[in-house]
Amino acid sequence: MGNYTASNPIRIIVEDQVLPVLMSSAIEAFDHEHKTPRGKASSGLETYGLLWGYVIPSKSADSVSKIIVTTATIETSAVRHQDWVQPNLESVEAKKELIEQYWPHLELVGTFHSHPYESLNDVKEVKGWRASEGDREHWPHIHEQIVSKQPLMAHLIFTVTELKKSGWAFPTEIEGKDHNGLSFTAGKKKLWLNSYTSVCIKHESENGEIESKFTMHEGPIKLDAPALSRRMLDNN
C-alpha cells in the first residue's frame, strides 16, 4: 500500500492499444442501434467497460502513484440507456476471475463508460465531460465490491457528440481539481476523454483495527495518453 493518502498525485497511463477499444465502443453505442431496457432499439446510448493493467502505489507521502492501463474489455451484458448504464457485477466478477487465472500479470485497475450527447451545445451546457453524481457514487462502490485489495482504480469517461460538419482541432487539456483529460475532434465527432480515480484509504480505528474507506480521490490527477495526442497532431 505504501504511504498513499487521498491527496497524493496520481498519474494514469493509457497505453496505445487500449484507445481503439474505448473510442470505437463509445462511438458504436452513440451511432448504432442497441436494445434498451424496454426491448426497443435505440442509438445514442452509454456503454461500459473494464480497464486492465497494474498499479504502482506511491512510496512516500509526496510521490506519484501510477495506474498503467494495458488493455480493456467491454461489458456486453451491461444495461444501456441514453442517460445511464448499469453493469452486471456478476459479469464483472467472472471476467476478473477468468483474466487473473489465465493472465496473472493483469489486474482489474479501472472502469470506462461513455457520455453521449445530441449536440455540442448540450455538452457545453452541462459540462458533459465531467462525472455525474451517479458516477461518483458508483466508482467507490464497485471498487469496494470487486477489487477491495486494490489501492487505486482509474475511471475513464469518453464523451461523444456529433458535429454539423467535419473539422479538426488540436487536442486540448481538460483540467479540474480531481480530474484530467483531453478534448479533440475526429471527423464529425467531438470527443472528450476524461479521468478520475477512486481510492482505498487504510486507517486505524479507535480499537486498533485497520479499516478501509473507499472514496473518490481528492488530489491532482494526470492522464497520460501520448499516442492519442501524437495521432491527432499527425492527422491534423
Disulfide bonds with the S-S distance in Angstrom:
none
